[in-house]
């Protein structure tokens, strides 16, 4: 059974940092894209960052570019999201996703999703 488990969320003050982790089990995702999406209360789920499986190319939403960094450790079957200079508008539930045949930034293509981890940024 495939599962993605996120961790690392929490409460942080504006300007602070958090590192999210997403550990996959049940199969290897080293050759597939993995991504982070987020959903704030009352809003649609939105793309945050993605990393391709083959080249390791990264993709970022404009709203997080320069502040967030996505990376992966294929030996650990884990993807990370380092979030710096956090803002109150970054408050959301963050979801990990894996394995998409479509564009890495499109949520509809991902076959596997984690349960989410809450990130709250206070002003």
DSSP file (Angstrom, degrees, kcal/mol; ACC not computed):
  #  RESIDUE AA STRUCTURE BP1 BP2  ACC     N-H-->O    O-->H-N    N-H-->O    O-->H-N    TCO  KAPPA ALPHA  PHI   PSI    X-CA   Y-CA   Z-CA
    1    1 A X              0   0    0      0, 0.0     2,-0.3     0, 0.0    26,-0.1   0.000 360.0 360.0 360.0 129.2    0.0    0.0    0.0
    2    2 A X        +     0   0    0     24,-0.2     2,-0.3    22,-0.1    24,-0.2  -0.649 360.0 171.5 -85.5 135.9    1.4    3.4   -1.0
    3    3 A X  E     -A   25   0A   0     22,-2.1    22,-2.2    -2,-0.3     2,-0.4  -0.998  23.8-156.7-143.8 149.6    1.4    6.2    1.5
    4    4 A X  E     -A   24   0A   0    109,-0.4   111,-0.6    -2,-0.3     2,-0.5  -0.996  14.3-167.6-121.9 127.3    2.7    9.7    1.7
    5    5 A X  E     -A   23   0A   0     18,-2.1    18,-2.4    -2,-0.4     2,-0.2  -0.955   4.5-157.6-123.8 116.2    3.2   11.1    5.2
    6    6 A X  E     +A   22   0A   0     -2,-0.5     2,-0.3    16,-0.2    16,-0.2  -0.590  17.9 165.6 -88.6 151.7    3.9   14.8    5.7
    7    7 A X  E     +A   21   0A   0     14,-2.1    14,-2.6    -2,-0.2   110,-0.1  -0.966  40.5  67.7-153.2 166.6    5.5   16.3    8.8
    8    8 A X        +     0   0    0     -2,-0.3    11,-0.3     1,-0.3    14,-0.0   0.355  62.3 132.4 103.7  -5.3    7.1   19.5   10.0
    9    9 A X        +     0   0    0     12,-0.1     2,-0.3     9,-0.1    -1,-0.3  -0.173  23.2 118.1 -71.0 172.5    4.2   21.8   10.0
   10   10 A X  E     -d  119   0B   0    108,-0.9   110,-2.8   107,-0.1     2,-0.5  -0.988  61.5 -48.4 162.4-166.0    3.4   24.1   13.0
   11   11 A X  E     +d  120   0B   0     -2,-0.3     2,-0.3   108,-0.2   110,-0.2  -0.872  53.9 165.0-103.7 129.7    3.0   27.6   14.2
   12   12 A X  E     -d  121   0B   0    108,-2.6   110,-2.4    -2,-0.5     2,-0.1  -0.983  34.9-111.2-142.6 151.2    5.7   30.1   13.4
   13   13 A X  E >   -d  122   0B   0     -2,-0.3     3,-2.3   108,-0.2    73,-0.2  -0.466  50.9 -82.0 -78.7 155.2    6.0   33.9   13.5
   14   14 A X  T 3  S+     0   0    0    108,-2.5    73,-0.2     1,-0.3    -1,-0.1  -0.300 120.2  30.0 -55.8 137.5    6.2   35.9   10.3
   15   15 A X  T 3  S+     0   0    0     71,-3.1    70,-0.6     1,-0.3    -1,-0.3   0.257  99.6 114.9  92.5 -11.2    9.7   35.9    9.0
   16   16 A X    <   -     0   0    0     -3,-2.3    70,-2.3    70,-0.2     2,-0.3  -0.089  57.7-122.8 -83.6-174.4   10.4   32.5   10.4
   17   17 A X        -     0   0    0     67,-0.2     2,-0.3    68,-0.2    67,-0.2  -0.929  20.6-180.0-132.8 152.9   11.2   29.2    8.7
   18   18 A X  E     - B   0  83A   0     65,-2.0    65,-3.5    -2,-0.3     2,-0.5  -0.980  16.5-146.5-144.2 152.8    9.9   25.7    8.6
   19   19 A X  E     - B   0  82A   0    -11,-0.3     2,-0.3    -2,-0.3    63,-0.2  -0.972  14.6-158.6-123.1 118.2   11.0   22.6    6.8
   20   20 A X  E     - B   0  81A   0     61,-2.8    61,-2.3    -2,-0.5     2,-0.4  -0.691   5.9-161.5 -91.1 145.5    8.3   20.1    5.7
   21   21 A X  E     -AB   7  80A   0    -14,-2.6   -14,-2.1    -2,-0.3     2,-0.4  -0.943   8.6-165.4-124.2 149.0    9.0   16.5    4.9
   22   22 A X  E     -AB   6  79A   0     57,-1.9    57,-2.0    -2,-0.4     2,-0.5  -0.919   8.9-164.5-135.9 108.9    7.1   14.0    3.0
   23   23 A X  E     -AB   5  78A   0    -18,-2.4   -18,-2.1    -2,-0.4     2,-0.3  -0.828   7.3-156.6 -98.6 125.3    8.1   10.4    3.4
   24   24 A X  E     +A    4   0A   0     53,-2.6     2,-0.3    -2,-0.5   -20,-0.2  -0.747  14.0 175.4-101.0 146.9    6.8    7.9    0.8
   25   25 A X  E     +A    3   0A   0    -22,-2.2   -22,-2.1    -2,-0.3     3,-0.0  -0.969  53.0  48.5-143.7 159.8    6.4    4.2    1.3
   26   26 A X  S    S+     0   0    0     -2,-0.3     2,-0.3   -24,-0.2   -24,-0.2   0.073 114.8  17.1  98.2 -23.9    5.0    1.3   -0.6
   27   27 A X  S    S-     0   0    0    -24,-0.2     2,-0.4   -26,-0.1   -24,-0.1  -0.966  84.2 -96.1-165.8 166.8    6.8    2.1   -3.8
   28   28 A X        -     0   0    0     -2,-0.3     3,-0.2     1,-0.1    -3,-0.1  -0.755  24.0-175.7 -94.8 136.3    9.8    4.2   -5.1
   29   29 A X    >   +     0   0    0     -2,-0.4     3,-1.7    45,-0.1    70,-0.2   0.135  48.0 116.4-113.6  18.8    9.1    7.6   -6.5
   30   30 A X  T 3  S+     0   0    0      1,-0.3    -1,-0.1    44,-0.2    44,-0.1   0.771  80.9  43.4 -62.3 -26.2   12.7    8.4   -7.6
   31   31 A X  T 3  S+     0   0    0     -3,-0.2    22,-0.3     2,-0.1     2,-0.3   0.338 106.9  72.5-101.7   7.5   11.7    8.6  -11.3
   32   32 A X  S <  S-     0   0    0     -3,-1.7     2,-0.1    21,-0.2    69,-0.1  -0.817  86.4 -95.8-121.7 160.8    8.5   10.6  -10.9
   33   33 A X        -     0   0    0     67,-0.4    66,-2.4    -2,-0.3     2,-0.3  -0.413  34.2-166.4 -70.1 146.7    7.6   14.1  -10.1
   34   34 A X  E     +FE  51  98B   0     17,-2.3    17,-2.8    64,-0.2     2,-0.3  -0.971  12.5 175.5-131.7 151.6    6.8   15.1   -6.5
   35   35 A X  E     -FE  50  97B   0     62,-2.6    62,-2.4    -2,-0.3     2,-0.4  -0.938  27.7-128.6-151.5 166.0    5.2   18.3   -5.4
   36   36 A X  E     +FE  49  96B   0     13,-3.3    12,-2.3    -2,-0.3    13,-1.7  -0.986  25.0 176.5-121.1 134.7    3.7   20.4   -2.7
   37   37 A X  E     -FE  47  95B   0     58,-2.7    58,-3.1    -2,-0.4     2,-0.3  -0.845  10.7-155.5-124.5 165.9    0.3   22.0   -2.8
   38   38 A X  E     -FE  46  94B   0      8,-2.4     8,-3.3    -2,-0.3     2,-0.4  -0.986   7.8-160.4-143.8 155.4   -1.5   24.0   -0.2
   39   39 A X  E     - E   0  93B   0     54,-2.1    54,-2.3    -2,-0.3     2,-0.2  -0.951   7.6-161.7-139.9 117.9   -5.1   24.9    0.7
   40   40 A X    >   -     0   0    0      4,-0.4     3,-2.3    -2,-0.4    52,-0.1  -0.601  45.8 -75.5 -91.1 157.2   -6.1   27.9    2.8
   41   41 A X  T 3  S+     0   0    0      1,-0.3    -1,-0.1    -2,-0.2     3,-0.1  -0.278 118.6   6.5 -55.2 129.2   -9.5   28.1    4.5
   42   42 A X  T 3  S+     0   0    0      1,-0.3     2,-0.3    -3,-0.1    -1,-0.3   0.517 113.3 100.3  78.2   4.5  -12.1   29.0    1.9
   43   43 A X  S <  S-     0   0    0     -3,-2.3    -1,-0.3     1,-0.0     2,-0.1  -0.816  75.3-102.3-121.5 161.5   -9.7   28.8   -1.0
   44   44 A X        -     0   0    0     -2,-0.3    -4,-0.4     1,-0.1     2,-0.2  -0.386  48.4 -90.3 -74.6 157.7   -8.9   26.3   -3.7
   45   45 A X        -     0   0    0     -6,-0.2     2,-0.3    -2,-0.1    -6,-0.2  -0.484  51.9-163.1 -65.7 137.2   -5.9   24.0   -3.5
   46   46 A X  E     -F   38   0B   0     -8,-3.3    -8,-2.4    -2,-0.2     2,-0.1  -0.933  21.1-103.7-130.0 151.9   -2.9   25.7   -5.2
   47   47 A X  E     +F   37   0B   0     -2,-0.3   -10,-0.2   -10,-0.2     3,-0.1  -0.446  35.6 168.3 -69.9 139.7    0.4   24.7   -6.5
   48   48 A X  E     -     0   0B   0    -12,-2.3    13,-2.5     1,-0.4     2,-0.3   0.706  59.1 -25.7-114.8 -58.7    3.5   25.6   -4.4
   49   49 A X  E     -FG  36  60B   0    -13,-1.7   -13,-3.3    11,-0.2    -1,-0.4  -0.991  51.2-169.3-159.5 154.4    6.5   23.7   -5.7
   50   50 A X  E     -FG  35  59B   0      9,-2.1     9,-2.4    -2,-0.3     2,-0.4  -0.981   7.7-157.2-146.5 157.3    7.4   20.6   -7.7
   51   51 A X  E     -FG  34  58B   0    -17,-2.8   -17,-2.3    -2,-0.3     7,-0.2  -0.994  22.2-127.8-137.8 130.6   10.5   18.6   -8.5
   52   52 A X        -     0   0    0      5,-2.8   -20,-0.2    -2,-0.4   -19,-0.1  -0.293  11.2-134.4 -75.5 162.0   10.9   16.3  -11.5
   53   53 A X  S    S+     0   0    0    -22,-0.3   -21,-0.2     2,-0.1    -1,-0.1   0.871  95.1  38.2 -84.6 -37.9   12.1   12.8  -11.1
   54   54 A X  S    S+     0   0    0    -23,-0.3   -22,-0.1     1,-0.1    -1,-0.1   0.965 131.1  18.0 -82.0 -54.8   14.5   12.5  -13.9
   55   55 A X  S    S-     0   0    0      2,-0.1    -2,-0.1   -24,-0.1    -1,-0.1   0.643  91.6-126.2 -94.7 -16.1   16.3   15.8  -14.1
   56   56 A X        +     0   0    0      1,-0.2    -3,-0.1    -4,-0.1    16,-0.0   0.670  48.1 167.8  75.3  15.6   15.5   17.2  -10.7
   57   57 A X        -     0   0    0     -6,-0.1    -5,-2.8     1,-0.1     2,-0.3  -0.369  23.4-142.5 -63.2 141.7   14.2   20.3  -12.3
   58   58 A X  E     -G   51   0B   0     -7,-0.2     2,-0.4    -3,-0.1    -7,-0.2  -0.795  14.4-165.8-112.2 153.5   12.3   22.5   -9.9
   59   59 A X  E     -G   50   0B   0     -9,-2.4    -9,-2.1    -2,-0.3     2,-0.4  -0.987   8.1-172.4-135.2 141.5    9.1   24.6  -10.3
   60   60 A X  E     -G   49   0B   0     -2,-0.4   -11,-0.2   -11,-0.2     2,-0.2  -0.988  27.3-115.7-137.6 146.1    7.8   27.2   -8.0
   61   61 A X    >>  -     0   0    0    -13,-2.5     3,-1.5    -2,-0.4     4,-1.2  -0.505  35.1-118.3 -68.7 148.3    4.7   29.3   -7.7
   62   62 A X  T 34 S+     0   0    0      1,-0.3     3,-0.3     2,-0.2    -1,-0.1   0.844 111.8  63.3 -58.3 -33.0    5.4   33.0   -8.1
   63   63 A X  T 34 S+     0   0    0      1,-0.2    -1,-0.3     3,-0.0   -15,-0.1   0.687 114.2  30.3 -69.1 -17.6    4.2   33.7   -4.6
   64   64 A X  T X> S+     0   0    0     -3,-1.5     3,-2.4   -16,-0.2     4,-2.3   0.461  84.7 127.4-118.8  -5.0    6.9   31.5   -3.0
   65   65 A X  T 3< S+     0   0    0     -4,-1.2     4,-0.1    -3,-0.3   -16,-0.0  -0.309  80.9  16.1 -59.4 131.1    9.8   31.9   -5.5
   66   66 A X  T 34 S+     0   0    0      2,-0.5    -1,-0.3     1,-0.1     3,-0.1   0.244 125.6  59.3  89.9 -13.5   12.9   33.0   -3.7
   67   67 A X  T <4 S+     0   0    0     -3,-2.4    17,-2.1     1,-0.2     2,-0.3   0.700  98.3  52.8-114.0 -34.2   11.6   32.0   -0.3
   68   68 A X  E  <  -C   83   0A   0     -4,-2.3    -2,-0.5    15,-0.2     2,-0.4  -0.792  59.9-165.5-108.6 148.8   10.8   28.3   -0.6
   69   69 A X  E     -C   82   0A   0     13,-2.4    13,-3.0    -2,-0.3     2,-0.4  -0.986   4.6-158.1-134.8 124.8   13.1   25.5   -1.8
   70   70 A X  E     +C   81   0A   0     -2,-0.4     2,-0.3    11,-0.2    11,-0.2  -0.813  21.6 161.2 -99.9 142.0   12.0   22.0   -2.8
   71   71 A X  E     -C   80   0A   0      9,-1.6     9,-3.1    -2,-0.4     2,-0.3  -0.946  20.7-147.2-149.8 168.8   14.4   19.1   -2.7
   72   72 A X  E     -C   79   0A   0     -2,-0.3     2,-0.5     7,-0.3     7,-0.2  -0.992  10.8-154.6-144.0 150.5   14.4   15.3   -2.6
   73   73 A X  E >>> -C   78   0A   0      5,-3.0     5,-1.9    -2,-0.3     3,-0.9  -0.911  11.5-172.1-122.3  98.6   16.4   12.5   -1.2
   74   74 A X  T 345S+     0   0    0     -2,-0.5     3,-0.3     1,-0.3   -44,-0.2   0.799  83.4  61.6 -66.4 -27.8   15.7    9.5   -3.4
   75   75 A X  T 345S+     0   0    0      1,-0.2    -1,-0.3    -3,-0.1   -45,-0.0   0.837 114.3  35.5 -65.5 -30.7   17.6    7.1   -1.1
   76   76 A X  T <45S-     0   0    0     -3,-0.9   -52,-0.3     2,-0.2    -1,-0.2   0.426 105.6-128.0-100.1  -1.2   15.1    8.0    1.6
   77   77 A X  T  <5 +     0   0    0     -4,-0.7   -53,-2.6    -3,-0.3     2,-0.4   0.914  67.0 132.4  54.5  44.2   12.1    8.3   -0.8
   78   78 A X  E   < -BC  23  73A   0     -5,-1.9    -5,-3.0   -55,-0.2     2,-0.4  -0.962  45.8-158.7-133.4 142.2   11.4   11.7    0.7
   79   79 A X  E     -BC  22  72A   0    -57,-2.0   -57,-1.9    -2,-0.4     2,-0.3  -0.942  15.0-158.7-118.9 145.3   10.7   15.2   -0.6
   80   80 A X  E     -BC  21  71A   0     -9,-3.1    -9,-1.6    -2,-0.4     2,-0.4  -0.834  12.9-158.8-121.9 156.9   11.3   18.3    1.4
   81   81 A X  E     -BC  20  70A   0    -61,-2.3   -61,-2.8    -2,-0.3     2,-0.6  -0.901   9.2-162.6-135.6 108.5   10.0   21.9    1.4
   82   82 A X  E     -BC  19  69A   0    -13,-3.0   -13,-2.4    -2,-0.4     2,-0.6  -0.813  10.5-165.4 -90.6 122.0   12.2   24.5    3.1
   83   83 A X  E     +BC  18  68A   0    -65,-3.5   -65,-2.0    -2,-0.6     3,-0.3  -0.933  10.5 175.7-116.0 114.3   10.1   27.6    3.7
   84   84 A X        +     0   0    0    -17,-2.1   -67,-0.2    -2,-0.6   -68,-0.2  -0.714  60.5  22.5-110.7 164.3   11.9   30.8    4.7
   85   85 A X  S    S-     0   0    0    -70,-0.6    -1,-0.2    -2,-0.3   -68,-0.2   0.895  84.9-159.4  48.6  48.6   10.7   34.3    5.2
   86   86 A X        -     0   0    0    -70,-2.3   -71,-3.1    -3,-0.3     2,-0.3  -0.249   7.6-158.3 -64.5 145.8    7.2   33.0    6.0
   87   87 A X    >   -     0   0    0    -73,-0.2     3,-2.3    -3,-0.1     4,-0.2  -0.849  31.6-110.6-120.8 156.0    4.2   35.3    5.7
   88   88 A X  G >  S+     0   0    0     -2,-0.3     3,-1.8     1,-0.3    33,-0.4   0.837 117.4  63.5 -54.9 -32.1    0.8   35.1    7.2
   89   89 A X  G 3  S+     0   0    0      1,-0.3    -1,-0.3   -49,-0.0   -49,-0.0   0.556  88.6  69.4 -72.8  -5.1   -0.6   34.5    3.7
   90   90 A X  G <  S+     0   0    0     -3,-2.3    -1,-0.3    31,-0.0     2,-0.2   0.522  70.9 120.9 -84.0  -6.1    1.4   31.2    3.7
   91   91 A X    <   +     0   0    0     -3,-1.8     2,-0.3    -4,-0.2    29,-0.2  -0.411  40.9 105.5 -61.3 124.6   -1.0   29.9    6.3
   92   92 A X  E    S- H   0 119B   0     27,-2.0    27,-2.7    -2,-0.2     2,-0.6  -0.968  76.4 -79.3-178.6 170.8   -2.6   26.7    4.9
   93   93 A X  E     -EH  39 118B   0    -54,-2.3   -54,-2.1    -2,-0.3     2,-0.5  -0.870  48.0-145.5 -88.6 128.0   -2.7   23.0    5.0
   94   94 A X  E     -EH  38 117B   0     23,-3.0    23,-1.9    -2,-0.6     2,-0.4  -0.839  14.0-163.8-102.5 129.6    0.3   21.7    2.9
   95   95 A X  E     -E   37   0B   0    -58,-3.1   -58,-2.7    -2,-0.5     2,-0.3  -0.901  10.9-143.5-116.1 139.2   -0.1   18.5    0.9
   96   96 A X  E     -E   36   0B   0     -2,-0.4    18,-2.3   -60,-0.2     2,-0.3  -0.779  21.2-173.4 -94.4 143.3    2.5   16.3   -0.6
   97   97 A X  E     -EI  35 113B   0    -62,-2.4   -62,-2.6    -2,-0.3     2,-0.3  -0.979   2.1-170.4-138.4 151.5    1.8   14.7   -4.0
   98   98 A X  E     +EI  34 112B   0     14,-2.0    14,-1.7    -2,-0.3    13,-0.9  -0.989  47.2  25.9-144.2 150.7    3.6   12.1   -6.1
   99   99 A X  E     +     0   0B   0    -66,-2.4    12,-2.0    -2,-0.3     2,-0.4   0.989  56.2 168.4  69.5  87.3    3.6   10.5   -9.5
  100  100 A X  E     - I   0 110B   0     10,-0.2   -67,-0.4     2,-0.1    10,-0.2  -0.995  30.1-162.5-130.2 133.8    2.0   12.6  -12.3
  101  101 A X  S    S+     0   0    0      8,-0.6     3,-0.1    -2,-0.4    -1,-0.1   0.527  80.0  65.6 -84.7  -6.6    2.1   12.0  -16.0
  102  102 A X  S    S-     0   0    0      1,-0.2    -2,-0.1     4,-0.2     2,-0.0  -0.191 110.1 -44.0-100.3-166.9    1.0   15.5  -16.6
  103  103 A X    >   -     0   0    0      1,-0.1     3,-1.8    -2,-0.1    -1,-0.2  -0.362  54.4-125.2 -58.0 137.7    2.7   18.9  -15.9
  104  104 A X  T 3  S+     0   0    0      1,-0.3    -1,-0.1    -3,-0.1   -53,-0.1   0.695 108.8  56.8 -61.2 -17.2    4.3   18.8  -12.4
  105  105 A X  T 3  S+     0   0    0    -58,-0.1     2,-0.6   -55,-0.1    -1,-0.3   0.524  86.0  92.6 -92.9  -4.0    2.4   22.0  -11.5
  106  106 A X    X   -     0   0    0     -3,-1.8     3,-1.1     1,-0.1     4,-0.3  -0.801  59.3-160.0 -95.3 120.0   -1.0   20.5  -12.3
  107  107 A X  G >  S+     0   0    0     -2,-0.6     3,-1.4     1,-0.2    -1,-0.1   0.820  84.2  69.4 -67.0 -30.2   -2.8   18.9   -9.3
  108  108 A X  G 3  S+     0   0    0      1,-0.3    -1,-0.2    -8,-0.0    -2,-0.0   0.671  93.5  58.2 -66.4 -15.8   -5.1   16.8  -11.3
  109  109 A X  G <  S+     0   0    0     -3,-1.1    -8,-0.6    -6,-0.2    -1,-0.3   0.662  78.7 104.4 -88.5 -15.4   -2.4   14.6  -12.6
  110  110 A X  E <   -I  100   0B   0     -3,-1.4   -10,-0.2    -4,-0.3   -11,-0.2  -0.479  48.1-167.1 -78.4 133.3   -1.0   13.3   -9.3
  111  111 A X  E    S+     0   0B   0    -12,-2.0     2,-0.4   -13,-0.9   -12,-0.2   0.709  70.9  46.3 -88.6 -23.0   -1.9    9.8   -8.3
  112  112 A X  E     -I   98   0B   0    -14,-1.7   -14,-2.0   -13,-0.2     2,-0.3  -0.968  61.6-179.8-129.8 139.0   -0.9    9.9   -4.7
  113  113 A X  E     -I   97   0B   0     -2,-0.4  -109,-0.4   -16,-0.2   -16,-0.2  -0.978  19.4-133.9-135.5 146.5   -1.6   12.4   -2.0
  114  114 A X        -     0   0    0    -18,-2.3  -109,-0.2    -2,-0.3     3,-0.1  -0.335  32.1-107.3 -86.3 179.1   -0.7   12.8    1.7
  115  115 A X        -     0   0    0   -111,-0.6  -110,-0.1     1,-0.2   -20,-0.1   0.640  61.9-115.4 -84.7 -15.7   -3.1   13.8    4.4
  116  116 A X        -     0   0    0    -20,-0.1     2,-0.4   -23,-0.0   -21,-0.2   0.012  15.7-123.6 100.7 153.1   -1.6   17.3    4.8
  117  117 A X  E     - H   0  94B   0    -23,-1.9   -23,-3.0  -110,-0.1     2,-0.3  -0.999  26.2-119.9-136.4 135.6    0.2   19.2    7.5
  118  118 A X  E     - H   0  93B   0     -2,-0.4  -108,-0.9   -25,-0.2     2,-0.5  -0.560  23.7-171.6 -80.7 132.2   -1.0   22.5    9.0
  119  119 A X  E     -dH  10  92B   0    -27,-2.7   -27,-2.0    -2,-0.3     2,-0.5  -0.991   5.0-176.4-120.3 122.8    1.3   25.6    8.7
  120  120 A X  E     -d   11   0B   0   -110,-2.8  -108,-2.6    -2,-0.5     2,-0.6  -0.981   6.7-166.5-123.4 124.9    0.2   28.7   10.5
  121  121 A X  E     -d   12   0B   0     -2,-0.5     2,-0.3   -33,-0.4  -108,-0.2  -0.944  10.6-153.7-113.8 117.8    2.1   31.9   10.3
  122  122 A X  E      d   13   0B   0   -110,-2.4  -108,-2.5    -2,-0.6   -34,-0.1  -0.634 360.0 360.0 -92.1 148.0    1.3   34.6   12.9
  123  123 A X              0   0    0     -2,-0.3    -1,-0.1  -110,-0.2  -110,-0.1   0.452 360.0 360.0 -90.2 360.0    1.8   38.3   12.2
